[in-house]
Amino acid sequence: MKFILRILLLLVFLAPLVGLGDAPAQSEKRSRAQSHYENLELFGAVYEHLMRNYVDELDPEEVIERAVEAMLAELDPHSQLLTEEIYEDLMTATQGEFGGLGIQIVVRDGYPTVVSPIDGTPAKRLGIRGGDQIVEIEGESTEGWRSSEAVKHLRGPKGSKVNIGIRRPGRDKILPFTITRDIIKIESVPYAFMLDEEAGVGYVRISNFARTTRSELDRRIRDLESRGMESMIIDLRFNPGGLLSAATDVSELFLEQGDLIVYTQGRLAQQNMSYYASGRAGRKWQSRPLVVLVNGSSASASEILAGAIQDHDIGVVAGQNTFGKGSVQTVFELGPKEALKLTTARYYTPSGRSIHRERTRDGALVEDGDIEDESGASAEIEEVYTTDAGRKVFGGGGIRPDLEIEPTLLSDFAVALERDAIFFHFVNDWLIEHDEPALDFVVNDEMVERLITIAEEREDLPGYFEDMELEMSRELFDENRDYLEEGIRREMVRRTHSNAEAYRVSLQQDGQVQKMIEILRENPTRDELFRAAQEMQQAQVAELEASQAEAEEAEQDDGDNGEVH
């Protein structure tokens, strides 16, 4: 009921304020205010009749929530009512911390299972290990729980305690633990490596844009510089965005003082803002090679950073077209547990382009670039802008990379194995009877044979192979020996060393990253990098045009052969 009152009171108090700032005449202001009051009276009357007279008793909270969702349903997909759980997740992601134990969990064989504990957290200090199954929380069985259910029970205020029961591979009895929760920091820049020390190629991964992202990234960059970094890859793939302020703060690390980062435009005057770089941190990147790696899941704040770097010719954007979210949302608190996230502005990159792609409320892409002329025919348009150096960039469809590189996709064989988490189960089994290997260990025949044996014992794995239209056989495993070795190594170093080392192993099989390392090796200066990217782009365009010409010629030949004389 409190939620209902907050919604109704919010509407009542906002009604006389909406539209009173910029209306040209007082009569129009009064008319708009009167209209708002009348609409609220209608809303209240309908609600009252529903509660008093509907044939079935209704839940007031549910009725109001559905009414609010219906109001938002006709708006863009990014405007939404944030329920308690969603709001908490949003705050956790943007603030970069929460109260908990410090473990990453997934569901394995019907139970929440620890992937790995986070260094310096209560779980790590008490000896929780990767592979531990959480079979009880406060005496309640967790069989069949989703990860989200377990997270809800495991998180809590700093200083509070939680009792869990652990089933550990190789141990018969359930191990009881009482863990005191602490503040767990979430790193938005979780990985940073020297990928090629000889060539000085560094790498940083930004997973989202939170309050702490700039300081994290600055610290990571300084560490890589101390280890000889001369060029850098910023990986924004699968980064959904985050705070606008974090995007502008991070951009300042790469831009010259006074460079425009982004500007926003909305219906209200206070939404019209321009953001400029205020420091001198970006001066060093005027000469160093810089690559920003993106894909179709790079969105929002990721696109602000990529767009600023591209428009000011600071670095080369590589990978695939980005998501295309060119709008800004403001979160309005409706109380201690609910909030309204509302689109209040659109943003534009320094060259003036909007990269927004229209989508339906369920996320489906509305095809853009097509308009109807006066005759009703469809004509394709493309918005062309220029960077500081005069290079062409394009609006209306996400950030188009300067250099398109296709990703390395998992084979059907690999998909089947990963669905069954076969490498996870192998490591559980192997470490029961073997010591933890060194970081630079080499996968041997004994390991591969043991993994194949475990695979043959897994009940669900044959079905996963059938789903991929493959027949599970020894020959198939032998043909994919390289992938087996990579998977064993990745999961083993995750368990015995860290997530970071496992991620480094996975990058060795990442075609996009390996391609950019190769390009940076061969083009060690900024000018050489841009020249190489331009040459590769021209070659890609020529190849595409040749392919299209061949297709058109083949289509013409088919038409000629089918003609009746």
HULINKA-V215917 format. One record per helix or strand of 3 or more residues. SS is the DSSP state (H for helix, E for strand). FROM is the first residue (numbers start at 1). TO is the last residue. If there is no record, write none. Layout:
BEGIN
ss=SS from=FROM to=TO
ss=SS from=FROM to=TO
END
This chain:
BEGIN
ss=H from=2 to=15
ss=H from=26 to=53
ss=H from=60 to=73
ss=E from=80 to=82
ss=H from=84 to=95
ss=E from=97 to=100
ss=E from=103 to=108
ss=E from=111 to=117
ss=H from=122 to=125
ss=E from=133 to=137
ss=H from=147 to=154
ss=E from=161 to=167
ss=E from=175 to=180
ss=E from=182 to=185
ss=E from=191 to=196
ss=E from=201 to=205
ss=H from=213 to=226
ss=E from=231 to=235
ss=H from=244 to=251
ss=E from=260 to=266
ss=H from=269 to=271
ss=E from=273 to=276
ss=H from=281 to=286
ss=E from=290 to=294
ss=H from=301 to=311
ss=E from=316 to=319
ss=E from=327 to=333
ss=E from=339 to=349
ss=E from=370 to=372
ss=E from=378 to=380
ss=E from=383 to=386
ss=E from=392 to=395
ss=H from=412 to=419
ss=H from=422 to=433
ss=H from=445 to=457
ss=H from=461 to=467
ss=H from=474 to=479
ss=H from=481 to=496
ss=H from=499 to=507
ss=H from=511 to=522
ss=H from=526 to=561
END
